[in-house]
Amino acid sequence: MNRLTRPTLQPSAAYRIVTTRKGLRFLIFLLIFTLTVFSFLAYAESISHASERLPFNPQLEKLIEETFYKDSRPSLEKMTQYQSAITRRYQQVKQNIKNHYLLEQRLSPGKAKKKREAKDEIRSYKILLDYIEQLSHQQNPQEFKRLALKIFELDYALKVSGVKLSSIRLAEKLYYYLKKVKIPTTSAVEGEASNLVNPKTGVFFTREELIAFKKKRGDISKLNPPSDSTFWTNHAVSRIDVKKHYQTGRDALHKGLEIVFPEKKAFFKKIRRTQTKPKIDLFFLHKGKKWDLKLKIGAEVHSEITCAALFAALGFSVDISKYVRDFKVILGEVPFYKFRREWESYYTRYELDRYIKEQGKDEEGYYVIFYEGVLEAKPKGLLRVGPWAYGLNGNGGLREVRGSFIFNMWVSNMDLKEAENNKLILRKDGDRYQFFHIQHDMGFAFGTTYIERPGLFKWDLVKKRTETHILMTYRCFQKNTGLRYITYSDARWMVRLIARLTRQQITDAVSLAGWPESLRKLVVEKLISRRNQLVKAFFLEGEKTPEGEPITLLDFDRYPTTPDNAVVNGKLKTYWFKDHPQYYGPRFNEVIAMAIKGFRNLGIDTFVDIMASFNYIVLDPEWLGLDPWIVSKIILRLNREIELNPRPTSESDSWLVKDSMKSVFAWAMGLCFPAMWRTSRNIHWFILFRA
């Protein structure tokens, strides 16, 4: 080839692919596919972390501002002050636990320290202090707020709350029980939920976006919380095997953990003296390891499991329990009379013999066999911190928290305390902790003023619907600020979840709990009746579920009659069932007894409380029918002393509270005649006169 001739350039393979028609089509397809994949990955990432935008929550924003901010910026000084306060509390708790093991349990210093460090409270405080340290170095504003929320939840869960006076508790319960429960259909007192995710973008709606969405006739009740919610997991409700999902721990909290129960027996540790319902701490051996668990007896043995299994099927995490019959508790070297004495010293309302099928002694030692009970699992790997509050730390703004009230109305759980019967639980995940919020001790259900009374469990949940409200037959005798947050959309969201449950799923949840056969039938029919009423009240009939199935009214029998005639035309006629020690009928005699006891305590406690509020009280003698010319006035003084009990009989009997009342009669002639009344904890009165 002549060097002066310009060479002919051959096109490269890549060039030929691009310039051909077929190659261009391939390139365009490749580009679209790549963009689609990246968009999907970005969307999935935003969904899983609820995006960089945090949910709007005025309550939480204010709390963060007041606790950690100064001049609208994070303040190291305020963080240090907060850290110091938590550290002081931590040291006090450590010292109290140490004293308990050294002085009361008489352990050696080494064993006392080892047991103290293993306590959930101590481990939780260490995590809390570590989070506070991380907060002081956090530069990302969104991560700062996420970490602050964890700190507030841990802080609240680790606080110790006192017990209100019985007079106040009685008045509060009466007030809230008589208060009507209504779901607003138009207004929203606290606004719509703050943690609703836009399904198109995967980020949280702002308040303004929600308003605009509603104006465009968008259905806010169809919006879900984020997929990383610490309360709830979104799954195909109607596809869930209720029995396996509940008892094998397939909820988000327990998934992957080993859930084990003993078959027929376990070893006695102690009777729990912190509960209102009888519970016994037990342990058993499995694969050479020691496992702890609790046995609940006498109350809530059916309702606890039924409620928890249904709640878990809807996507919520719960404690796992198992109904057992003829369960053997091995007392070992503890004689039965000592076991009875310990029981009767605390659980005075529950007659022990009524729940025992057999007691004796064999090669394993003394033992007791209970007719029935509920075993509560204690899986390894979970850190149970303490309670969370429905209306604090921004929880009242969460859709899943608001919706949970509707579930509790459905099963008639009236014991919804603000910060009790629920728990903040931490689960280790690599080098971090996952937070889970659960509701537990759900058994105060299926009755009215008394639990586990299927005959009193109402067929109707919805009383009526007006233009502004849906009025419920439900009553709650506990103060719970979370109730005021519920909107129509929140309620409709939960009703939609309940409506996705099938008849078989509801039947399975009831069957898990060991109800007598006739009561099982009655409870199922009533749950379906109440479910249908919710579907109608919230206009969900005919709507398609995410599984593609239409929501319909389930068939049920409003007037069932069982073969044993325990239930006739939908009414419970039999209140006792063979080998079931529980009484399932109306308890008029117990109501009267409780009323008498309540008024007695109300009179004594209220008198003491009122007197203790003043330095002294002067009474007009004419009020008592005395001649003012003889007695010019009567002066009452009250003093309270707390001292060590010189002869304690148990750990709970270490202190004595003595209230003394001194009355002075001032005679018209100038003489005084004082008298003294003193009462101990057991209300023993004596009078001392002196001239």
C-alpha positions as CSV (number, residue, x, y, z in Angstrom):
1,M,0.0,0.0,0.0
2,N,1.3,3.4,-1.0
3,R,2.3,5.5,2.0
4,L,0.6,8.5,0.4
5,T,-2.7,6.6,0.2
6,R,-5.1,7.3,3.1
7,P,-5.8,3.9,4.8
8,T,-9.4,2.7,5.1
9,L,-10.5,2.5,8.7
10,Q,-12.4,-0.6,9.8
11,P,-15.3,0.1,12.3
12,S,-14.9,-1.6,15.7
13,A,-17.3,-4.3,16.9
14,A,-18.8,-2.0,19.5
15,Y,-19.4,0.7,16.8
16,R,-21.1,-1.8,14.5
17,I,-23.5,-2.9,17.3
18,V,-24.5,0.7,18.1
19,T,-25.1,1.8,14.4
20,T,-27.2,-1.2,13.4
21,R,-30.9,-1.1,14.0
22,K,-30.9,-4.2,16.0
23,G,-27.9,-2.9,18.1
24,L,-29.8,0.4,18.9
25,R,-32.8,-1.5,20.1
26,F,-30.6,-3.6,22.4
27,L,-28.8,-0.5,23.8
28,I,-32.1,1.2,24.5
29,F,-33.4,-2.0,26.3
30,L,-30.2,-2.2,28.3
31,L,-30.5,1.4,29.4
32,I,-34.1,1.1,30.4
33,F,-33.4,-2.1,32.3
34,T,-30.5,-0.5,34.2
35,L,-32.5,2.5,35.2
36,T,-35.4,0.3,36.3
37,V,-33.1,-1.8,38.5
38,F,-31.5,1.2,40.1
39,S,-34.8,2.8,40.7
40,F,-36.2,-0.3,42.3
41,L,-33.1,-0.6,44.6
42,A,-33.4,3.0,45.6
43,Y,-37.1,2.6,46.3
44,A,-36.5,-0.6,48.3
45,E,-33.8,1.1,50.3
46,S,-36.1,4.1,51.0
47,I,-38.9,1.8,52.1
48,S,-36.8,-0.3,54.4
49,H,-35.4,2.8,56.2
50,A,-38.5,5.0,55.9
51,S,-36.2,7.5,54.0
52,E,-34.1,10.2,55.3
53,R,-37.1,12.2,56.1
54,L,-38.4,11.5,59.6
55,P,-42.1,11.4,60.4
56,F,-43.5,14.8,61.6
57,N,-44.3,14.6,65.3
58,P,-44.7,17.8,67.2
59,Q,-44.6,16.0,70.6
60,L,-41.3,14.3,69.8
61,E,-39.8,17.4,68.2
62,K,-40.6,19.5,71.3
63,L,-39.1,16.8,73.6
64,I,-35.8,16.7,71.6
65,E,-35.7,20.5,71.6
66,E,-36.2,20.9,75.3
67,T,-33.8,18.1,76.3
68,F,-30.9,18.4,73.9
69,Y,-31.1,21.7,72.1
70,K,-30.2,25.3,72.9
71,D,-30.8,28.2,70.5
72,S,-32.2,25.7,67.9
73,R,-28.9,23.7,67.9
74,P,-27.7,20.6,69.7
75,S,-26.1,21.6,73.0
76,L,-23.2,19.6,74.4
77,E,-23.9,21.2,77.7
78,K,-27.5,19.9,77.9
79,M,-26.4,16.5,76.7
80,T,-23.8,16.3,79.5
81,Q,-26.4,17.3,82.1
82,Y,-28.7,14.6,80.8
83,Q,-25.9,12.1,80.9
84,S,-25.0,13.0,84.5
85,A,-28.6,12.6,85.6
86,I,-28.9,9.1,84.0
87,T,-25.5,8.1,85.5
88,R,-26.7,9.0,89.0
89,R,-29.8,7.0,88.5
90,Y,-27.7,4.1,87.2
91,Q,-25.4,4.1,90.3
92,Q,-28.4,4.2,92.6
93,V,-30.0,1.2,90.9
94,K,-26.7,-0.7,91.0
95,Q,-26.3,-0.1,94.7
96,N,-29.9,-1.2,95.4
97,I,-29.4,-4.4,93.5
98,K,-26.1,-5.0,95.2
99,N,-27.7,-4.5,98.7
100,H,-30.5,-6.9,97.7
101,Y,-28.0,-9.7,96.9
102,L,-25.6,-9.0,99.8
103,L,-28.0,-8.2,102.6
104,E,-31.2,-10.1,101.8
105,Q,-30.0,-13.1,99.8
106,R,-26.7,-13.3,101.7
107,L,-24.6,-13.9,98.6
108,S,-20.8,-13.5,98.4
109,P,-19.5,-10.2,96.9
110,G,-18.4,-12.1,93.8
111,K,-21.7,-13.9,93.2
112,A,-23.6,-10.7,94.0
113,K,-21.7,-8.7,91.3
114,K,-22.1,-11.5,88.7
115,K,-25.9,-11.7,89.3
116,R,-26.2,-7.9,89.3
117,E,-24.3,-7.5,86.0
118,A,-26.7,-10.1,84.4
119,K,-29.8,-8.2,85.4
120,D,-31.8,-6.7,82.5
121,E,-31.9,-3.3,84.2
122,I,-28.1,-3.0,84.4
123,R,-27.6,-4.2,80.8
124,S,-30.2,-1.7,79.6
125,Y,-28.6,1.2,81.5
126,K,-25.3,0.5,79.8
127,I,-26.9,0.6,76.4
128,L,-28.7,3.8,77.3
129,L,-25.4,5.5,78.4
130,D,-23.7,4.3,75.3
131,Y,-26.4,5.8,73.1
132,I,-26.1,9.1,75.0
133,E,-22.3,9.1,74.3
134,Q,-23.0,8.4,70.6
135,L,-25.5,11.3,70.5
136,S,-22.8,13.8,71.5
137,H,-20.8,12.9,68.4
138,Q,-23.6,12.6,66.0
139,Q,-23.5,15.2,63.1
140,N,-26.4,14.0,60.9
141,P,-29.6,15.8,62.1
142,Q,-31.8,12.9,61.1
143,E,-29.7,10.3,62.8
144,F,-29.5,12.6,65.8
145,K,-33.3,12.5,66.1
146,R,-33.5,8.7,65.6
147,L,-31.0,8.2,68.3
148,A,-32.7,10.6,70.6
149,L,-36.0,8.7,70.2
150,K,-34.2,5.4,71.3
151,I,-32.8,7.3,74.3
152,F,-36.2,8.6,75.4
153,E,-37.8,5.1,75.1
154,L,-35.0,3.5,77.1
155,D,-35.1,6.3,79.7
156,Y,-38.8,5.9,80.2
157,A,-38.8,2.1,80.3
158,L,-36.1,2.2,83.0
159,K,-38.0,4.5,85.3
160,V,-39.7,3.2,88.4
161,S,-43.3,4.3,89.0
162,G,-45.2,4.3,92.3
163,V,-48.6,2.9,93.0
164,K,-51.5,5.4,93.3
165,L,-53.6,5.5,96.5
166,S,-56.5,3.0,96.4
167,S,-59.0,5.8,96.8
168,I,-57.7,7.5,93.7
169,R,-57.5,4.3,91.7
170,L,-61.1,3.4,92.6
171,A,-62.4,6.8,91.6
172,E,-60.4,6.8,88.3
173,K,-61.6,3.3,87.3
174,L,-65.2,4.3,87.9
175,Y,-64.8,7.5,85.9
176,Y,-63.2,5.9,82.9
177,Y,-65.5,2.9,82.9
178,L,-68.5,5.2,82.7
179,K,-66.9,7.2,79.9
180,K,-68.3,6.5,76.5
181,V,-65.9,5.4,73.8
182,K,-66.5,7.1,70.4
183,I,-64.5,7.1,67.2
184,P,-64.7,10.4,65.4
185,T,-65.8,10.2,61.7
186,T,-64.9,13.7,60.7
187,S,-62.6,15.6,63.0
188,A,-59.2,14.4,64.2
189,V,-58.3,15.8,67.7
190,E,-54.6,15.2,67.3
191,G,-54.5,15.1,63.5
192,E,-53.7,12.1,61.3
193,A,-51.0,9.6,62.1
194,S,-47.4,11.0,61.6
195,N,-45.7,7.9,60.3
196,L,-47.6,7.2,57.1
197,V,-45.5,6.2,54.1
198,N,-46.2,7.3,50.5
199,P,-46.4,4.0,48.5
200,K,-45.1,5.8,45.4
201,T,-42.0,7.4,46.8
202,G,-41.4,5.3,49.9
203,V,-40.9,8.4,52.1
204,F,-43.1,9.7,55.0
205,F,-46.0,12.1,54.2
206,T,-45.6,15.5,55.6
207,R,-48.7,17.1,57.3
208,E,-49.2,19.3,54.3
209,E,-48.9,16.4,51.9
210,L,-51.5,14.4,53.8
211,I,-53.9,17.3,53.6
212,A,-53.4,17.5,49.9
213,F,-53.7,13.7,49.5
214,K,-57.0,13.9,51.4
215,K,-58.3,16.7,49.2
216,K,-57.7,14.6,46.1
217,R,-60.0,12.0,47.7
218,G,-57.1,9.7,48.7
219,D,-57.9,7.1,51.2
220,I,-55.6,7.7,54.2
221,S,-56.8,4.5,55.9
222,K,-55.0,2.5,53.2
223,L,-51.6,4.0,54.1
224,N,-49.2,1.8,56.1
225,P,-46.5,2.5,58.7
226,P,-42.9,1.9,57.5
227,S,-41.7,-1.6,57.1
228,D,-39.1,-1.1,59.9
229,S,-41.8,-0.3,62.4
230,T,-40.9,-1.5,65.9
231,F,-44.6,-2.4,66.6
232,W,-46.0,-4.0,63.5
233,T,-45.0,-6.1,60.4
234,N,-47.0,-6.0,57.1
235,H,-47.8,-9.6,55.9
236,A,-50.5,-11.5,54.1
237,V,-52.9,-11.8,57.1
238,S,-55.4,-14.3,55.5
239,R,-52.5,-16.6,54.5
240,I,-51.1,-17.0,58.0
241,D,-51.3,-20.3,59.8
242,V,-52.4,-18.9,63.2
243,K,-51.2,-21.9,65.3
244,K,-47.7,-22.2,63.8
245,H,-47.2,-18.5,63.5
246,Y,-48.0,-17.9,67.2
247,Q,-46.5,-21.0,69.0
248,T,-43.3,-21.3,67.0
249,G,-42.5,-17.6,67.2
250,R,-42.7,-16.5,63.5
251,D,-43.4,-12.9,64.5
252,A,-40.6,-10.3,63.9
253,L,-39.5,-10.3,67.5
254,H,-39.0,-14.1,67.9
255,K,-38.2,-15.1,64.3
256,G,-35.1,-17.3,64.4
257,L,-35.1,-17.8,68.2
258,E,-35.5,-21.2,69.8
259,I,-39.0,-21.5,71.4
260,V,-39.2,-24.5,73.8
261,F,-41.8,-25.6,76.3
262,P,-41.6,-28.6,78.8
263,E,-44.1,-31.4,78.0
264,K,-45.7,-32.1,81.4
265,K,-43.5,-30.8,84.2
266,A,-41.1,-28.1,85.4
267,F,-39.2,-27.3,88.6
268,F,-40.4,-24.7,91.2
269,K,-38.4,-21.5,91.7
270,K,-40.7,-19.1,93.5
271,I,-44.2,-17.6,93.6
272,R,-44.2,-14.2,91.9
273,R,-45.3,-11.5,94.3
274,T,-45.6,-8.6,91.8
275,Q,-48.7,-9.7,89.9
276,T,-52.4,-9.4,90.5
277,K,-53.0,-12.8,88.9
278,P,-51.3,-15.9,90.2
279,K,-48.0,-16.7,88.6
280,I,-45.2,-19.1,89.5
281,D,-41.6,-18.9,88.3
282,L,-40.3,-22.3,87.0
283,F,-37.4,-23.8,85.2
284,F,-36.7,-26.9,83.1
285,L,-33.8,-28.6,81.3
286,H,-33.6,-28.8,77.5
287,K,-30.6,-30.1,75.7
288,G,-28.5,-29.7,78.8
289,K,-29.5,-26.1,79.3
290,K,-31.6,-24.4,81.9
291,W,-34.6,-22.6,80.6
292,D,-36.8,-20.2,82.7
293,L,-40.6,-19.8,82.2
294,K,-43.7,-18.7,84.1
295,L,-46.9,-20.6,84.9
296,K,-50.1,-18.5,85.1
297,I,-53.0,-20.0,87.0
298,G,-56.5,-19.2,88.0
299,A,-57.3,-16.3,85.6
300,E,-56.7,-15.3,82.0
301,V,-55.7,-18.9,81.1
302,H,-57.9,-18.8,78.0
303,S,-58.2,-15.2,77.0
304,E,-54.4,-14.4,77.1
305,I,-53.6,-16.9,74.3
306,T,-56.7,-16.2,72.2
307,C,-55.9,-12.5,72.2
308,A,-52.2,-12.9,71.6
309,A,-52.6,-15.4,68.7
310,L,-55.1,-13.1,66.9
311,F,-52.9,-10.0,67.5
312,A,-49.8,-11.9,66.1
313,A,-51.8,-13.0,63.0
314,L,-52.4,-9.3,62.3
315,G,-48.6,-8.6,62.3
316,F,-47.9,-7.5,65.9
317,S,-45.2,-9.1,68.1
318,V,-46.4,-10.7,71.3
319,D,-45.2,-12.9,74.1
320,I,-45.5,-16.6,73.4
321,S,-47.6,-18.8,75.7
322,K,-48.9,-22.4,75.7
323,Y,-52.1,-23.8,77.3
324,V,-51.4,-26.9,79.5
325,R,-53.5,-29.4,81.4
326,D,-52.5,-31.6,84.3
327,F,-49.2,-29.8,84.6
328,K,-46.8,-31.0,87.3
329,V,-44.8,-28.5,89.4
330,I,-41.9,-30.2,91.2
331,L,-41.4,-28.5,94.5
332,G,-38.4,-30.6,95.4
333,E,-37.6,-30.1,99.1
334,V,-40.3,-27.4,99.6
335,P,-43.1,-29.1,101.6
336,F,-46.6,-28.4,100.3
337,Y,-47.7,-26.5,103.4
338,K,-44.9,-24.0,102.8
339,F,-45.9,-23.6,99.2
340,R,-49.5,-23.0,100.4
341,R,-48.4,-20.5,103.0
342,E,-46.5,-18.5,100.4
343,W,-49.4,-18.6,98.0
344,E,-52.0,-17.5,100.6
345,S,-49.8,-14.7,102.0
346,Y,-50.1,-12.9,98.6
347,Y,-52.9,-14.3,96.4
348,T,-55.7,-13.9,98.9
349,R,-58.5,-13.9,96.3
350,Y,-57.5,-17.2,94.7
351,E,-58.2,-20.4,96.7
352,L,-55.3,-22.7,96.0
353,D,-57.1,-26.0,96.5
354,R,-59.5,-25.1,93.7
355,Y,-56.8,-25.2,91.1
356,I,-54.9,-28.3,92.3
357,K,-55.8,-31.7,90.9
358,E,-53.2,-33.6,93.0
359,Q,-50.4,-33.0,95.4
360,G,-47.9,-35.4,97.1
361,K,-44.4,-36.7,97.2
362,D,-42.4,-39.0,94.8
363,E,-38.8,-39.7,93.8
364,E,-38.4,-36.1,92.6
365,G,-39.7,-34.6,95.9
366,Y,-42.8,-32.8,96.8
367,Y,-45.0,-31.9,93.8
368,V,-48.3,-30.2,92.8
369,I,-50.4,-31.0,89.7
370,F,-52.6,-28.2,88.4
371,Y,-55.7,-28.8,86.4
372,E,-54.8,-26.1,83.8
373,G,-52.6,-23.2,83.3
374,V,-50.6,-21.1,80.8
375,L,-46.9,-21.4,80.3
376,E,-45.2,-18.2,79.3
377,A,-41.9,-18.7,77.4
378,K,-38.7,-16.8,78.1
379,P,-36.6,-17.1,75.0
380,K,-32.9,-16.5,75.3
381,G,-31.4,-13.5,73.5
382,L,-34.1,-10.9,74.4
383,L,-33.6,-8.0,76.8
384,R,-36.8,-7.0,78.4
385,V,-36.3,-3.3,79.4
386,G,-39.6,-2.0,80.8
387,P,-42.9,-0.4,79.8
388,W,-43.6,2.1,77.0
389,A,-46.3,4.8,77.1
390,Y,-49.1,5.0,74.6
391,G,-49.2,8.8,74.7
392,L,-45.6,9.8,75.2
393,N,-42.3,9.9,73.1
394,G,-44.4,10.4,70.0
395,N,-46.1,7.0,70.2
396,G,-49.5,8.5,70.1
397,G,-48.8,9.7,66.6
398,L,-48.1,6.2,65.2
399,R,-50.8,4.5,63.1
400,E,-50.1,1.0,64.5
401,V,-50.4,2.2,68.1
402,R,-53.6,4.0,67.4
403,G,-55.0,1.1,65.5
404,S,-54.2,-1.4,68.3
405,F,-57.0,0.2,70.4
406,I,-59.6,-1.1,67.9
407,F,-58.2,-4.6,68.3
408,N,-58.6,-4.4,72.0
409,M,-62.1,-3.1,71.6
410,W,-62.9,-6.1,69.4
411,V,-61.8,-8.6,72.1
412,S,-63.0,-6.4,74.9
413,N,-59.7,-6.0,76.7
414,M,-60.6,-3.3,79.3
415,D,-57.2,-3.3,81.1
416,L,-55.4,-0.9,78.8
417,K,-53.1,1.0,81.1
418,E,-51.0,3.9,79.9
419,A,-47.7,2.3,80.6
420,E,-48.2,-1.2,81.9
421,N,-49.1,-4.5,80.2
422,N,-46.7,-3.5,77.5
423,K,-42.9,-3.8,77.1
424,L,-39.9,-2.4,75.3
425,I,-37.7,-5.4,74.3
426,L,-34.2,-5.2,72.7
427,R,-32.8,-8.0,70.5
428,K,-29.1,-8.1,69.6
429,D,-28.4,-7.9,65.9
430,G,-24.7,-8.0,65.3
431,D,-23.2,-4.9,66.9
432,R,-26.5,-3.1,67.3
433,Y,-29.9,-3.6,69.0
434,Q,-33.3,-3.9,67.4
435,F,-36.1,-2.2,69.3
436,F,-39.5,-4.0,69.6
437,H,-42.6,-2.6,71.3
438,I,-45.1,-5.3,72.3
439,Q,-48.4,-5.5,74.2
440,H,-48.5,-8.3,76.7
441,D,-50.8,-9.6,79.5
442,M,-53.7,-9.2,77.2
443,G,-56.0,-11.5,79.1
444,F,-58.4,-9.0,80.7
445,A,-60.8,-9.7,77.8
446,F,-64.0,-11.6,76.7
447,G,-66.3,-10.2,79.4
448,T,-67.5,-6.9,80.8
449,T,-66.4,-6.0,84.3
450,Y,-65.0,-9.5,84.8
451,I,-62.6,-11.4,82.5
452,E,-63.2,-14.6,80.7
453,R,-67.0,-14.4,80.9
454,P,-68.2,-15.5,77.4
455,G,-71.8,-15.1,78.5
456,L,-71.2,-11.5,79.3
457,F,-69.1,-10.8,76.3
458,K,-71.4,-8.7,74.1
459,W,-72.6,-9.8,70.7
460,D,-72.6,-6.1,69.6
461,L,-69.5,-3.9,69.6
462,V,-70.9,-1.0,67.6
463,K,-73.8,0.7,69.3
464,K,-74.6,3.2,66.6
465,R,-73.1,5.4,63.9
466,T,-73.9,9.1,63.6
467,E,-72.7,11.8,61.3
468,T,-69.8,12.7,63.6
469,H,-69.1,9.5,65.6
470,I,-69.2,5.8,65.8
471,L,-70.3,4.9,69.3
472,M,-68.9,1.7,70.8
473,T,-70.3,-0.6,73.6
474,Y,-66.7,-1.0,74.8
475,R,-65.5,0.4,78.1
476,C,-62.0,0.8,79.5
477,F,-61.5,1.4,83.2
478,Q,-57.9,2.6,82.9
479,K,-56.7,6.1,82.0
480,N,-54.9,5.9,78.7
481,T,-54.1,9.1,76.8
482,G,-53.6,7.2,73.6
483,L,-57.3,6.8,73.1
484,R,-57.7,10.5,72.2
485,Y,-55.4,10.1,69.2
486,I,-57.5,7.6,67.3
487,T,-58.9,9.0,64.0
488,Y,-61.4,7.4,61.6
489,S,-58.6,6.5,59.3
490,D,-56.6,4.8,62.0
491,A,-59.6,2.8,63.1
492,R,-60.5,1.8,59.5
493,W,-56.9,0.7,58.9
494,M,-57.2,-1.8,61.8
495,V,-60.7,-2.9,60.9
496,R,-59.4,-3.8,57.5
497,L,-56.7,-6.0,59.1
498,I,-59.3,-7.7,61.3
499,A,-61.6,-8.2,58.3
500,R,-58.8,-10.2,56.5
501,L,-59.0,-12.9,59.2
502,T,-60.9,-16.0,58.1
503,R,-63.4,-17.9,60.2
504,Q,-60.9,-20.8,60.4
505,Q,-58.1,-18.4,61.7
506,I,-60.4,-17.1,64.4
507,T,-61.4,-20.6,65.3
508,D,-57.8,-21.7,65.5
509,A,-56.9,-18.8,67.8
510,V,-59.7,-19.8,70.2
511,S,-58.9,-23.5,70.0
512,L,-55.3,-22.8,71.1
513,A,-56.5,-21.5,74.5
514,G,-58.2,-24.6,76.0
515,W,-61.7,-23.1,76.4
516,P,-64.4,-25.7,77.2
517,E,-65.9,-26.9,74.0
518,S,-69.3,-25.0,74.4
519,L,-67.5,-21.8,75.3
520,R,-65.2,-22.1,72.4
521,K,-68.2,-22.1,70.0
522,L,-69.8,-19.1,71.8
523,V,-66.6,-17.0,71.7
524,V,-66.0,-17.7,68.0
525,E,-69.5,-16.7,67.0
526,K,-69.4,-13.5,69.1
527,L,-66.0,-12.5,67.7
528,I,-67.4,-12.9,64.1
529,S,-70.5,-10.9,65.0
530,R,-68.4,-8.1,66.3
531,R,-66.1,-8.3,63.3
532,N,-69.0,-8.0,60.9
533,Q,-70.3,-4.9,62.8
534,L,-66.9,-3.2,62.4
535,V,-66.9,-4.0,58.6
536,K,-70.3,-2.4,58.2
537,A,-69.7,0.6,60.4
538,F,-66.5,1.5,58.5
539,F,-68.0,0.7,55.0
540,L,-65.5,-2.0,54.0
541,E,-67.8,-4.6,52.6
542,G,-66.8,-5.4,49.0
543,E,-63.4,-3.8,49.2
544,K,-60.5,-5.9,47.8
545,T,-57.7,-6.9,50.3
546,P,-54.0,-6.9,49.3
547,E,-54.4,-10.6,48.8
548,G,-57.0,-9.8,46.1
549,E,-59.9,-11.2,48.1
550,P,-63.1,-9.2,48.7
551,I,-64.1,-8.3,52.2
552,T,-67.4,-9.9,53.0
553,L,-69.6,-10.5,56.1
554,L,-68.8,-13.9,57.5
555,D,-71.6,-16.3,58.3
556,F,-72.2,-16.8,62.0
557,D,-74.8,-18.2,64.3
558,R,-76.4,-15.5,66.6
559,Y,-78.5,-18.1,68.5
560,P,-76.3,-21.2,68.9
561,T,-77.3,-24.1,71.1
562,T,-74.5,-26.6,72.0
563,P,-75.1,-30.4,72.4
564,D,-74.6,-30.2,76.2
565,N,-77.1,-27.3,76.4
566,A,-74.4,-25.2,78.1
567,V,-75.3,-22.6,75.5
568,V,-79.0,-22.3,74.6
569,N,-80.1,-19.8,71.9
570,G,-76.9,-17.8,72.2
571,K,-77.1,-17.5,76.0
572,L,-74.7,-19.3,78.5
573,K,-76.6,-21.5,80.9
574,T,-73.8,-23.5,82.5
575,Y,-71.1,-21.8,84.5
576,W,-69.0,-24.8,85.7
577,F,-67.3,-27.3,83.4
578,K,-65.6,-30.6,84.4
579,D,-61.9,-30.4,85.1
580,H,-62.0,-26.6,84.6
581,P,-61.6,-25.0,88.0
582,Q,-62.7,-21.6,86.7
583,Y,-66.2,-20.2,87.2
584,Y,-67.5,-18.7,83.9
585,G,-70.8,-17.1,85.1
586,P,-71.7,-13.6,86.5
587,R,-70.0,-12.8,89.8
588,F,-72.6,-10.8,91.7
589,N,-71.2,-12.0,95.0
590,E,-67.7,-10.9,94.0
591,V,-68.9,-7.5,92.9
592,I,-70.5,-6.9,96.3
593,A,-67.4,-8.1,98.1
594,M,-65.2,-5.9,96.0
595,A,-67.5,-2.9,96.5
596,I,-67.4,-3.4,100.3
597,K,-63.6,-3.8,100.3
598,G,-63.3,-0.8,98.0
599,F,-65.5,1.5,100.1
600,R,-63.7,0.3,103.3
601,N,-60.3,1.2,101.8
602,L,-61.7,4.3,100.3
603,G,-62.9,5.5,103.7
604,I,-59.7,4.7,105.6
605,D,-57.2,5.7,102.9
606,T,-59.0,8.9,101.9
607,F,-59.2,10.0,105.6
608,V,-55.5,9.4,106.1
609,D,-54.6,11.1,102.8
610,I,-56.7,14.2,103.4
611,M,-55.4,14.6,107.0
612,A,-51.8,14.2,105.8
613,S,-52.4,17.1,103.4
614,F,-52.7,19.6,106.3
615,N,-50.7,20.5,109.3
616,Y,-53.8,20.4,111.4
617,I,-57.6,20.6,111.0
618,V,-59.9,22.5,113.4
619,L,-63.5,21.3,113.8
620,D,-66.5,23.2,115.1
621,P,-67.7,21.2,118.1
622,E,-71.3,21.9,117.1
623,W,-70.8,19.7,114.1
624,L,-70.5,16.8,116.5
625,G,-73.3,17.9,118.7
626,L,-71.0,19.2,121.5
627,D,-71.7,22.3,123.6
628,P,-69.4,25.1,122.4
629,W,-69.5,26.6,125.9
630,I,-67.8,23.4,127.2
631,V,-65.6,22.4,124.1
632,S,-64.5,25.5,122.3
633,K,-62.8,23.7,119.4
634,I,-61.4,20.3,118.3
635,I,-57.9,20.1,116.7
636,L,-56.8,17.1,114.6
637,R,-53.2,16.4,113.7
638,L,-51.9,13.5,111.7
639,N,-48.3,12.2,111.5
640,R,-46.9,9.4,109.3
641,E,-43.8,7.4,110.4
642,I,-41.9,4.8,108.4
643,E,-39.6,2.5,110.3
644,L,-37.9,-0.9,110.0
645,N,-40.0,-3.9,111.0
646,P,-38.2,-5.6,113.9
647,R,-39.9,-8.9,113.2
648,P,-40.3,-9.2,109.4
649,T,-41.8,-12.4,108.0
650,S,-40.9,-11.8,104.3
651,E,-39.1,-9.4,102.0
652,S,-42.3,-7.4,101.5
653,D,-42.7,-7.0,105.2
654,S,-39.4,-5.1,105.9
655,W,-41.0,-1.7,106.7
656,L,-43.8,-0.5,108.9
657,V,-46.0,2.5,108.1
658,K,-47.5,4.1,111.2
659,D,-50.2,6.8,111.0
660,S,-50.9,8.6,114.3
661,M,-53.8,11.1,114.8
662,K,-53.7,13.4,117.7
663,S,-56.9,15.1,118.7
664,V,-57.0,18.0,121.1
665,F,-60.2,19.1,122.8
666,A,-59.9,22.7,123.9
667,W,-62.2,23.4,126.8
668,A,-63.9,26.8,127.1
669,M,-62.1,27.3,130.5
670,G,-58.7,27.0,128.8
671,L,-57.9,23.3,129.6
672,C,-56.8,20.8,126.9
673,F,-57.7,17.1,126.8
674,P,-55.6,15.4,124.1
675,A,-56.1,11.9,122.7
676,M,-54.1,9.8,120.4
677,W,-55.2,7.3,117.7
678,R,-52.6,5.3,115.9
679,T,-52.9,2.8,113.0
680,S,-50.4,0.4,111.6
681,R,-50.5,-1.1,108.1
682,N,-53.1,-3.7,109.3
683,I,-55.4,-1.0,110.8
684,H,-55.0,-1.9,114.5
685,W,-56.3,1.0,116.6
686,F,-55.5,2.0,120.1
687,I,-56.2,5.1,122.1
688,L,-53.9,6.9,124.6
689,F,-55.5,9.4,126.9
690,R,-53.5,11.9,128.9
691,A,-54.6,14.8,131.0
